[in-house]
Amino acid sequence: MMNISFYLLPVFVLLAALFALKNKTNAFKSFTDGASEGIDMAVKVFPYVLAMIFAVEMLKASGFLLDTFRNFQHLPLEIAMQGIFKPISGNGSLVLMLQTFEIYGVDSREGITASLLFGSTDTTFYVCALYFGSVGITKYKYALPVSLLSDIFGFFLCLAFYFFIL
């Protein structure tokens, strides 16, 4: 059976080439210029990404969060850890959500809460470090506190959902 999705990318490239030909644009030069700018941006952003990865891995390896939330017996540890990790790392939060799915199931109270938590909070420190840092913004003023307040509010709403609604 033929899968049309395999043809979408080549058709898109062909349409872009035809559009460039119609507008008398050098498509290859435009592509290479864009790729060069992309490499420059990747080099500019890399130190910020590396710093965030290092901080997240150090926090995970230390065991501090595991020891901190071990005493909360009514709240699954994976959800508490996910609430802490989401502002720091989207991938770390995703891993914790998937662990929750494996342990409790996708349609469980814990699985639904983990999904809500993943969707209702943001990677605040990642956004501030990467996006603000890559364009040279050093004074966040209200961006960081408001974003963290939003993350905390989302986390507590998810906890309320977990304890009172489900």
N, C-alpha and C positions, 0 to 999 in steps of 0.2 A: 504494500500500500504506500502510495506517495504522500509524503509529509510536506505540505506547502511551506512550513516554517524554514526549511532548509534553503529555500529560494529567496527569502525576504532580503537577506543581506546582499547577495549579488545583484538583485533587482534594484535595491537602494543605491548601490555603488554605480550601477549603470545609469540610473536616473540622474544622479549627481553629475556624472560625466557628461550626459546629454545636456543638462542644464548649463554646465560650464561651457560646453561647446556652443550652445545657443547664445550665451552672453559674451562669448569670445574671451573667456578667462582661462588662464593657465592653471588647470586643476592640480597638476602635479606640484607646481611651485607653491600653490596655496596650501596643499597638504603638507609639504615638507616644512613650510614656514610655521604652520600650526603645530606640527610635531616638535619643532625646535622650541617654540614657546612653551609647549607642554613639558619638555625636558627641563627647561629653565625653571619653571614653576615647581616641578618635582624636587629639584635640587634646593630651591628656596624653602620648601615646606618640610623637607626630610628631617632636619634637626628637631622640629617641633613634634613630629610624629614619633621619632625615636625617644624623645624625652617622655612622652605620654606612655609609650609601650613599657619603658623602663619603670616608670612609677607604678603602673598597674601590676606588672609582674612582681615588683618588690613588695607591694601590698598583699598580693595573693600568697607569695612565698613566706611572708612573715608569720602568717597564721593569726594575726591580730583580730581580724574580723570574725574568724571562726570562733575564737575564744570569747569575743565580746557578745556574740549572739547565741551562744550555746545555752545560756540560762533562760532564754525566752521559750518556754515549753509549748505554748499554744500556737506559736507562729512557726511555720516550717523554716528551717535555717536557709534553704535555697531562696525563698522569697525575701527574707531579710537581707541576705547577701546581694541579691539582684537589685534591691532598692538602694543599696550603698554603691554598687558598681556602675549602675546606669549613668549617673552624672560623670563618671570617670571614663568608662569604656563601653561602647555599644556592643562590641564583640564579647567582652567579658560577661555582660548582662545577657547576651544571647545564649552563651554557653550555660549559664545558670538556669535560664528558662528551659532549655532543652533537657537539662538534668532533672528539673522539676517534672517535665513531661514524662521522662523515663521512669521516675520513681512513683509518681502519683497518677499519671495518665493525663491525656490532653483534655478530656471532658470533666476532670475532677475539679473540686473547689479550688485546689491549689494550682492546677493547670490554667484555669480561667483567670485566676488572680494574677498569675505570672504573665499571662498574655496582656491583661489590662495594664499591668505595671510597665511592661516593655513598650506598649504603645502610648502611654500617657506621660512618660518622662523623657528627658532628652540627655544627650551627652554633653552636658554644660561645660565641663572643664576642657573637654576635647575641642569643642567649638571655640571657646575663648582662646585656648593655646594655639590651635592650628589656624583658624581663620583670622582672628585678630592679629596674631603674631606674624602671619605671612604677609599681611599688608601694613605692618608697622604700628598698629594701634596698641598702645601700652596702658592707656587709662580707660578702663572699662566703665567707670562711673557707676551707672545703674544696671548695666547688662548682667554682670555676674551675680549681684544680690537678688535681682528679680528672677533670673533664671533658676538659681538655687531655691528660692522660695517657691517657684512653680514646681520644681522637682519634689520638694518636700510635701507640698499640697497634693500632688499626684500620688505620692507614696501613701500618705495618710488616707486619701480617698480609696485607694486600693485595699488598704487594711480594713477600713470601714466596710467595704464591700465584702471582704473575706469573712469578717467576724459577724456582720449583722444581716447581710442580704442573702448570701449563699447558704 
